[in-house]
């Protein structure tokens, strides 16, 4: 089917306008949803909690040049209200404004629920979970990185196919990701959670089809050696970022955890055990250094006395997210043209603990994830270690018998 040249021209105009918004530091964006126009971006939570969440205002305007002009006017009005702290959802219709925006994908009576409605309900349920509300920053990061990208793809595919939410649609979204990729695994997790919330049955082999991610399968990394990690630190000209690099190398921290940790134990006389703060992605946990001598070698005790020696990165979670903080670290690695990623340092730390025989349960707790994730991710090295231990024990018995 040939593309509509009018809609193509409209999409180009929307992209151009959104580029201007981005350049001007405006978080809102225009978007076309089928034959209707909408606004999307960080907006006050409908429940009145005071925090911003990425949400949509369905304007009910037609996807036309005239509608686009009206949408731009509406966007300017929303921006003004946000700046004046006078934004009210009641000014923009009911809880979900503009029903016409979803009319094109509304199923017949008794059919599966509309995808957009299902996702909105799932989002409300996700953020209202008492377990997640104890760590709102980590909850926000988990939603935006581990759920939202896959739910957006689900919604786009539903709109393209004009189909409701059903098992076949979930399978189509899952199969759109490469086999044994991290994206496919996370997509499987996100869609399975949505399916549970909607009471949709999943195929018996869903977990097998979605799983398989691990360093040994998807991105078997040629992890840097300890010598390379030390050598590459010297490529960083900024002493603040050298300290951040050193922290990740010695403690296996996630990108953002560098800036959300209690570093006081690094001071002279301290035990050198870092406490990752409850505001991090997976909550509070303690981490020991491996290799311990790197603490002195990378001059980390200086941070125990003055954490302001780290790079000046915004950590106010009212104005940023854990994901944005982590992205800043990754961007800095690319800027210095380092031949590794921040997570390579984390993975190298994990493999180091495996080689020295640290119990997997302890290492997983220090990394702030489950033993199941730890075992799956580092399966290759754990298997090698266990087999080597068995071989060593067998050889020792043979020598003793001889």
Secondary structure as UniProt FT lines:
FT   HELIX           5..23
FT   TURN            24..25
FT   STRAND          29..33
FT   TURN            34..35
FT   STRAND          36..44
FT   TURN            46..47
FT   STRAND          52..62
FT   HELIX           65..83
FT   TURN            84..85
FT   HELIX           89..92
FT   HELIX           100..103
FT   TURN            104..105
FT   TURN            109..110
FT   HELIX           115..128
FT   HELIX           130..133
FT   TURN            134..135
FT   HELIX           136..142
FT   HELIX           143..147
FT   HELIX           148..161
FT   HELIX           167..175
FT   TURN            179..180
FT   HELIX           182..198
FT   TURN            204..205
FT   HELIX           206..210
FT   TURN            215..218
FT   HELIX           226..233
FT   TURN            234..235
FT   HELIX           239..251
FT   HELIX           256..259
FT   STRAND          261..262
FT   HELIX           264..266
FT   TURN            268..269
FT   STRAND          274..276
FT   TURN            278..279
FT   TURN            281..282
FT   STRAND          285..287
FT   TURN            292..293
FT   HELIX           294..297
FT   TURN            298..300
FT   HELIX           301..305
FT   HELIX           307..309
FT   TURN            317..319
FT   HELIX           322..335
FT   TURN            336..337
FT   HELIX           342..355
FT   TURN            356..357
FT   HELIX           360..367
FT   HELIX           371..377
FT   HELIX           379..401
//
